[in-house]
Amino acid sequence: MFARLAVNLPAVSGVFDYAIPPELLGVGVGSLVTAPFGTQTVQGVVMELVDEASVAQTKPLESLLDPVPVLSVPQMELAKWMSAHYLQPLAAMIGMMLPVGLSQQADVQLSVISNQLSEVSDQFSVAQKQLVGLLMKRGGTLRGRQIDNHLPKTDWRKDVDKLSRMGILVKNSILPPPRVRPKYIRVAQLAVTPEEADASLPGLGTKQTLARRQAALKFLVRALDAVNVSWVYAESGCKLADLQELEERGLIRLFESEIFRDPLERTSKQVDTHTGTQKIELTVEQDIALNEILAALTNPQSPITNYLLHGVTSSGKTEIYLRAAEETIKRGKQVIVLVPEIALTPQTVRRFLARFPGQVGLVHSKLSEGERYDTWRRARAGKLKVIIGARSALFSPLPNIGLIVADECHDASYYQSEQPFYHAVASAQEYARLCGAVCVLGSATPTIEQREQAVDSPLLSGEGPGVRSMKRLALPYRVTDSDLPPVRVVDMREELKSGNRGIFSRPLAEALAETLQRGEQAILFLNRRGTATYVFCRNCGTVLKCPQCDIPLTFHVDLPIVKGQRSKVNDLRPFDAAQGKPSTFDLLCHRCGYTRQMPKKCAVCGSDQIRQYGLGSEKVEADVQAMLPQVRTLRWDWETTRQKDAHEIILTHFANHQADVLVGTQMLAKGLDLPLVTLVGIVLADVGLSLPDPFAAERTFQVLTQVAGRAGRSARGGQVILQTFAPEHYVIQCAAKHDVDGFHKLELEYRRQLGYPPFGRLARLECRRRDPLKAESEAKRVLQILQEKLVTEHRSQTTVSAVPCFFAKVDGVYRWQVILRGPDPVSLLRDLRLEGWRVEVEPISLL
């Protein structure tokens, strides 16, 4: 018997056969093992067991890292599908399915031979001096990933072999052990009957120890079950030696007990489970949609198992998810609920915990490695019935999945924009098919492709052309006592003509004051961070740009904290320990993180007329406080949510009315339910509308419609004031009317004319080089190869082009892209060697 392995090396594709030695007979499909690969030892997952190897000589596996399979069969099939569909290495897809800390890749370890340095140090290049200097400074030995962290912009690997030949370095291949393991604590438990324990109390020790030991034993008699020894110490004042003495006398047992690191432990205690048992009366539309989904859940032979729950904001989609999950769990199966952002998880988790106490697990990137590992193990063991989280939650190893939900399925956060590239919604649909599960996508603004994939009354398989794989279930009305909020469009050009040069139009300023006077809350939305969009010299026009990315730097300033209004949220700002106050860098590059102080003079002309232009979320917050001095504000953007639990802190503060105005960026458009919000002000609706990207209009419409839906979600009603310099644009017009169908019709026609999805498929290849000429020549080389293939294969409907990226320079690297558009561009790339290229299939942006 041989094991066919997918090895955990990102650049390696395919599978490899290994012999299974007699001592590793526990190896099976899905097992995590170590194996030799060339001169390295690597981790790998067994994809299948075969009777005959594909090669004459095979190496044996070295060890089995987990006695229980780490991947299920449907997970392995999903990894294969994602690898083939998105043209990504199989090992990279498998790596995403393992918890961080368990999956490890082979690394190189470098050590300096110090007695050789003095003889050859003059011959070192700059990069070699950096590498050797770092090793000497850090004790002489470092691993490759450690060196990458210290020298992120140095290509040091090309110098290692030369330094090894010179006798300067010794290079070894190593495989770090898994960083995560189960957590154990020492516990104590009564080992005799309570009567025997009481009888032994008088003779437990001397005058100095008797009281402590008696107190410890009495506490364990009351506890009955095993108790953490720290609790025993706290309750009785005893020490470890006292407990050891009691154990020697046979009165108690001391042993190690495993505990699970549960990120929801605190939240579970705060949730009112009584609210989860209260039945909510469904609307007619909700009832129809739920019955459709329940029919698919109860009928394994159902021809339709994919549903698009297309409902306006506050139409009750979450209640349908909850009832579908309840039916799934009754049938002995489990549920995965995907949300696009960590920001949405607190509200979603609370609702599911109230309905399914003790059965919910949470997965997202802000959890500790131990929390993610323990949640993964509990899911694998079937101890959790519902997993909630962002993209990575899809890969939780639940043994019998019956329902997968992707809430806010239109959201761009479901697309992984770093290698390996994939879309979690499309992958969820495929995973549901592989598991025999039902998949429900929910959104008020589904993408054009999702709308086209679903129809109201789909044709069944075998009934001819036009078969669709998903059925649309409509929820056209809100479940609350209010309608969709009216949207007032304010032409900022007219405001300028009337002399108003501030951020806020007169209608928005008046509505904001009235809202606060009534004791209600408002949201101010701006799709920008920082205080100013860019900084420039008024004398010569020079714009201050990032030297690494060639894009304008953004001006930031720490806002003054109004006395009596400081909260935990303020603590999320960067802190300068030396000054004892929040750090105050002035200019920041949001691409690579480069920072600098505001210059006093222009580097080009020497003028001191340096000014900031534009606005960001910090500027909006400052102007609100200046206009309404008593207002309590919170800001919700990337800068204020970098720490763990920051999203929940901000959301809880605002939901509890500890702030009047919430200023934020795209996170505000993520399906939040805030009943006290009766005003949404969209400060500048035009942001992103004119970007050279075929998906820019759709993204802008989605975010405007979604953020407008935060208003009036209770009987109080609400309104939206939308400020724009382009009121005649079809995106602004459709968003103002909440006209999803009208926008869909217009945008679909534009896509049809240009051949963009859903009328064609896209593939994007990106080349990155530090030399701009090399980036251009490499892009044109690949372009020529593809153009020749188009001619040879007679593909007249496929187009290909090579252009610099919109953000042409990022972090000191120049970027060119090759765009393929046509019926099946992926087939052109399957046999093409694209080493060093980033390959994206069905990208969501061409910037």
Rosetta blueprint (number, residue, H / E / L):
1 M L
2 F E
3 A E
4 R E
5 L E
6 A E
7 V E
8 N L
9 L L
10 P L
11 A L
12 V L
13 S L
14 G L
15 V L
16 F E
17 D E
18 Y E
19 A E
20 I L
21 P L
22 P H
23 E H
24 L H
25 L L
26 G L
27 V L
28 G L
29 V L
30 G L
31 S L
32 L E
33 V E
34 T E
35 A E
36 P E
37 F E
38 G L
39 T L
40 Q E
41 T E
42 V E
43 Q E
44 G E
45 V E
46 V E
47 M E
48 E E
49 L E
50 V E
51 D L
52 E L
53 A L
54 S L
55 V L
56 A L
57 Q L
58 T L
59 K L
60 P E
61 L L
62 E L
63 S E
64 L E
65 L L
66 D L
67 P L
68 V L
69 P L
70 V L
71 L L
72 S L
73 V H
74 P H
75 Q H
76 M H
77 E H
78 L H
79 A H
80 K H
81 W H
82 M H
83 S H
84 A H
85 H H
86 Y H
87 L L
88 Q L
89 P L
90 L H
91 A H
92 A H
93 M H
94 I H
95 G H
96 M H
97 M L
98 L L
99 P L
100 V E
101 G L
102 L L
103 S E
104 Q L
105 Q L
106 A L
107 D E
108 V E
109 Q E
110 L E
111 S E
112 V E
113 I L
114 S H
115 N H
116 Q H
117 L H
118 S H
119 E H
120 V H
121 S H
122 D H
123 Q H
124 F L
125 S L
126 V H
127 A H
128 Q H
129 K H
130 Q H
131 L H
132 V H
133 G H
134 L H
135 L H
136 M H
137 K H
138 R L
139 G L
140 G L
141 T E
142 L E
143 R E
144 G H
145 R H
146 Q H
147 I H
148 D H
149 N H
150 H H
151 L L
152 P L
153 K L
154 T L
155 D L
156 W L
157 R H
158 K H
159 D H
160 V H
161 D H
162 K H
163 L H
164 S H
165 R H
166 M L
167 G L
168 I L
169 L E
170 V E
171 K E
172 N E
173 S E
174 I E
175 L L
176 P L
177 P L
178 P L
179 R L
180 V L
181 R L
182 P L
183 K E
184 Y E
185 I E
186 R E
187 V E
188 A E
189 Q E
190 L E
191 A L
192 V L
193 T L
194 P H
195 E H
196 E H
197 A H
198 D H
199 A H
200 S H
201 L H
202 P H
203 G H
204 L L
205 G L
206 T L
207 K H
208 Q H
209 T H
210 L H
211 A H
212 R H
213 R H
214 Q H
215 A H
216 A H
217 L H
218 K H
219 F H
220 L H
221 V H
222 R H
223 A H
224 L L
225 D L
226 A L
227 V E
228 N E
229 V H
230 S H
231 W H
232 V H
233 Y H
234 A H
235 E H
236 S H
237 G L
238 C L
239 K L
240 L H
241 A H
242 D H
243 L H
244 Q H
245 E H
246 L H
247 E H
248 E H
249 R L
250 G L
251 L L
252 I E
253 R E
254 L E
255 F E
256 E E
257 S E
258 E E
259 I E
260 F L
261 R L
262 D L
263 P L
264 L L
265 E H
266 R H
267 T H
268 S H
269 K H
270 Q H
271 V L
272 D L
273 T H
274 H H
275 T H
276 G H
277 T H
278 Q L
279 K L
280 I L
281 E L
282 L L
283 T L
284 V H
285 E H
286 Q H
287 D H
288 I H
289 A H
290 L H
291 N H
292 E H
293 I H
294 L H
295 A H
296 A H
297 L H
298 T H
299 N L
300 P L
301 Q L
302 S L
303 P L
304 I L
305 T L
306 N E
307 Y E
308 L E
309 L E
310 H E
311 G E
312 V L
313 T L
314 S L
315 S L
316 G L
317 K H
318 T H
319 E H
320 I H
321 Y H
322 L H
323 R H
324 A H
325 A H
326 E H
327 E H
328 T H
329 I H
330 K H
331 R L
332 G L
333 K L
334 Q E
335 V E
336 I E
337 V E
338 L E
339 V L
340 P L
341 E L
342 I H
343 A H
344 L H
345 T H
346 P H
347 Q H
348 T H
349 V H
350 R H
351 R H
352 F H
353 L H
354 A H
355 R H
356 F L
357 P L
358 G L
359 Q L
360 V E
361 G E
362 L E
363 V E
364 H L
365 S L
366 K L
367 L L
368 S L
369 E H
370 G H
371 E H
372 R H
373 Y H
374 D H
375 T H
376 W H
377 R H
378 R H
379 A H
380 R H
381 A L
382 G L
383 K L
384 L L
385 K L
386 V E
387 I E
388 I E
389 G E
390 A L
391 R H
392 S H
393 A H
394 L H
395 F H
396 S L
397 P L
398 L L
399 P L
400 N L
401 I E
402 G E
403 L E
404 I E
405 V E
406 A E
407 D E
408 E L
409 C L
410 H L
411 D L
412 A H
413 S H
414 Y H
415 Y E
416 Q E
417 S L
418 E L
419 Q L
420 P L
421 F L
422 Y E
423 H E
424 A H
425 V H
426 A H
427 S H
428 A H
429 Q H
430 E H
431 Y H
432 A H
433 R H
434 L H
435 C H
436 G L
437 A L
438 V E
439 C E
440 V E
441 L E
442 G E
443 S E
444 A L
445 T L
446 P L
447 T L
448 I H
449 E H
450 Q H
451 R H
452 E H
453 Q H
454 A E
455 V E
456 D L
457 S L
458 P L
459 L L
460 L L
461 S L
462 G L
463 E L
464 G L
465 P L
466 G L
467 V L
468 R L
469 S L
470 M E
471 K E
472 R E
473 L E
474 A E
475 L E
476 P L
477 Y L
478 R L
479 V L
480 T L
481 D L
482 S L
483 D L
484 L L
485 P L
486 P L
487 V E
488 R E
489 V E
490 V E
491 D E
492 M H
493 R H
494 E H
495 E H
496 L H
497 K H
498 S L
499 G L
500 N L
501 R L
502 G L
503 I L
504 F L
505 S L
506 R H
507 P H
508 L H
509 A H
510 E H
511 A H
512 L H
513 A H
514 E H
515 T H
516 L H
517 Q H
518 R L
519 G L
520 E L
521 Q E
522 A E
523 I E
524 L E
525 F E
526 L L
527 N L
528 R L
529 R L
530 G L
531 T L
532 A E
533 T L
534 Y E
535 V E
536 F E
537 C E
538 R L
539 N L
540 C L
541 G L
542 T L
543 V E
544 L L
545 K E
546 C L
547 P L
548 Q L
549 C L
550 D L
551 I L
552 P E
553 L L
554 T E
555 F E
556 H L
557 V L
558 D L
559 L L
560 P L
561 I L
562 V L
563 K L
564 G L
565 Q L
566 R L
567 S L
568 K H
569 V H
570 N H
571 D H
572 L H
573 R L
574 P L
575 F E
576 D E
577 A L
578 A L
579 Q L
580 G L
581 K E
582 P E
583 S L
584 T L
585 F L
586 D L
587 L E
588 L E
589 C L
590 H L
591 R L
592 C L
593 G L
594 Y L
595 T E
596 R E
597 Q L
598 M L
599 P L
600 K L
601 K L
602 C L
603 A L
604 V L
605 C L
606 G L
607 S L
608 D L
609 Q L
610 I E
611 R E
612 Q E
613 Y E
614 G L
615 L L
616 G L
617 S H
618 E H
619 K H
620 V H
621 E H
622 A H
623 D H
624 V H
625 Q H
626 A H
627 M H
628 L L
629 P L
630 Q L
631 V L
632 R L
633 T E
634 L E
635 R E
636 W E
637 D L
638 W L
639 E H
640 T H
641 T H
642 R L
643 Q L
644 K L
645 D L
646 A H
647 H H
648 E H
649 I H
650 I H
651 L H
652 T H
653 H H
654 F H
655 A H
656 N L
657 H L
658 Q L
659 A L
660 D L
661 V E
662 L E
663 V E
664 G E
665 T L
666 Q H
667 M H
668 L H
669 A H
670 K L
671 G L
672 L L
673 D L
674 L L
675 P L
676 L L
677 V E
678 T E
679 L E
680 V E
681 G E
682 I E
683 V L
684 L L
685 A L
686 D L
687 V L
688 G L
689 L L
690 S L
691 L L
692 P L
693 D L
694 P L
695 F L
696 A H
697 A H
698 E H
699 R H
700 T H
701 F H
702 Q H
703 V H
704 L H
705 T H
706 Q H
707 V H
708 A H
709 G L
710 R L
711 A L
712 G L
713 R L
714 S L
715 A L
716 R L
717 G L
718 G L
719 Q E
720 V E
721 I E
722 L E
723 Q E
724 T E
725 F L
726 A L
727 P L
728 E L
729 H L
730 Y H
731 V H
732 I H
733 Q H
734 C H
735 A H
736 A H
737 K L
738 H L
739 D L
740 V H
741 D H
742 G H
743 F H
744 H H
745 K H
746 L H
747 E H
748 L H
749 E H
750 Y H
751 R H
752 R H
753 Q H
754 L H
755 G L
756 Y L
757 P L
758 P L
759 F L
760 G L
761 R E
762 L E
763 A E
764 R E
765 L E
766 E E
767 C E
768 R E
769 R E
770 R L
771 D L
772 P H
773 L H
774 K H
775 A H
776 E H
777 S H
778 E H
779 A H
780 K H
781 R H
782 V H
783 L H
784 Q H
785 I H
786 L H
787 Q H
788 E H
789 K H
790 L H
791 V H
792 T H
793 E L
794 H L
795 R L
796 S L
797 Q L
798 T L
799 T E
800 V E
801 S E
802 A E
803 V E
804 P E
805 C E
806 F E
807 F E
808 A E
809 K E
810 V E
811 D L
812 G L
813 V E
814 Y E
815 R E
816 W E
817 Q E
818 V E
819 I E
820 L E
821 R E
822 G E
823 P L
824 D L
825 P L
826 V H
827 S H
828 L H
829 L H
830 R L
831 D L
832 L L
833 R L
834 L L
835 E L
836 G L
837 W E
838 R E
839 V E
840 E E
841 V E
842 E L
843 P L
844 I L
845 S L
846 L L
847 L L
